[in-house]
Amino acid sequence: MHDFETDGHRARKRFGQNFLSDPNIIRKIIDGIRPQPGELMVEIGPGLGAMTAPLIERLGHLHVVEIDRDLIARLHERYTPAQITVHEGDALKFDFGSLCGDEGGGEGGGGQGGPRLRIVGNLPYNISTPILFHLAGFADQVKDMTFMLQKEVVMRMVAEPGTEEYGRLSVMLQYRFRMGRLFDVPPGAFRPAPKVMSSIVRMAPLPTDQLGAKDEELLGRIVTAAFGQRRKTLRNTLRAFLDEADFDALHIDPGLRGEKLSVAQYVAIANHCAVRG
């Protein structure tokens, strides 16, 4: 069966819809987000509004990004324009930075008070990795992000070097954000119940002066290459970037695999390559 009837709405498999329905879990997530009146917040994929209602109650006004037209119609019926601004479309293509401009935050979206945009949501499992990379592009305009994701994805996001879960997602997100896994959410908290455990993760952008990579696009290419063939050593996976002399200069053993290197070591490799040209 492709769809599931929930509160008169048919959950669509192509949108990865699983609707949160456990009031205790909803309360716990909202308490974890700690929304304050007047804050600039956007919810990705509000669905049937399990988190939307308590967020609006605490904030006063909420932006949402939703692709499902039936759900958009419900939101317009339920809330006034003073309570909600609905952005119809695909979160993967949405310009989150445009919300900061709406608020008069100036360049960087934060004005003098720094970045103020807060992003929350129950992210569809079928697009979780691409959407996280898309959102990372707005990090300098964001105060924090709190998401519910498949636990397996969250474990990869917060993984430490040397562990099985550690990979490209871990390195690229930890380079840009301070990551924290808050708590797990069981399948029974949703309708329809997914086949996997979920987790809540918080991402707080690191200050720009702490990032360190001279060329972030180059860093991304190096990390992608290092994890492209996990069972191969760095000598093989990074052959296009480093030779034996480079490994010596960096004090990195070329016989290691990609998951053994820290984020700082990947930044050092990228900067070495950037300087060498």
KAWO-V576299 format. One record per backbone hydrogen bond with DSSP energy under -0.5 kcal/mol. NH is the residue of the N-H (numbers start at 0). CO is the residue of the C=O. Records with the same first field share a line. If there is no record, write none. Layout:
NH=CO  CO
This chain:
3=10
5=8
8=5
10=3  8
12=1  10
14=11
15=12
16=11
17=15
18=190
20=188
21=188
22=20
25=21
26=22
27=23
28=24
29=25
30=26
31=27
32=28
33=29
34=29
37=58
38=35
40=38
41=117
42=62
43=41  119
44=42  64
48=45
52=48
53=49
54=50
55=51
56=52
57=53
58=54
59=55
61=82
62=40
63=84
64=42
65=63  86
68=66
71=67
72=68
73=69
74=70
75=71
76=72
77=73
78=74
82=79
83=79
84=61
85=83
86=63  84
87=85
88=65
92=89
93=89
95=93
97=94
98=95
99=95  96
100=96
101=97
102=98  99
103=100
104=99
108=105
109=106
110=104
112=109
113=110
115=108
116=140
117=39
118=143
119=41
120=145
121=43
122=120  147
126=123
127=124
130=126
131=127
132=128
133=129
134=130
135=131
136=132  133
137=134
138=135
140=137
141=138
142=116
143=116
144=202
145=118
146=200
147=120
148=146  198
150=196
152=149
153=149
154=150
155=151
156=152
157=153
161=258
162=159
165=162
170=166
171=167
172=168
173=169
174=170
175=171
176=172
177=203
178=176
179=201
181=179  199
182=199
184=197
188=185
189=186
190=18
197=184
198=148
199=182
200=146
201=179
202=144
203=177
204=202
205=175
209=206
210=207
211=207
218=214
219=215
220=216
221=217
222=218
223=219
224=220
225=221
226=222
227=223  224
228=224
229=226
231=228
233=255
234=253
235=232
236=232
237=233
238=235
240=237
241=237
246=242
247=243
248=244
249=245
250=246  247
251=246
253=251
255=252
257=225  231
259=256
260=257
265=261
266=262
267=263
268=264
269=265
270=266
271=267
272=268
273=269
274=270
275=271
276=272
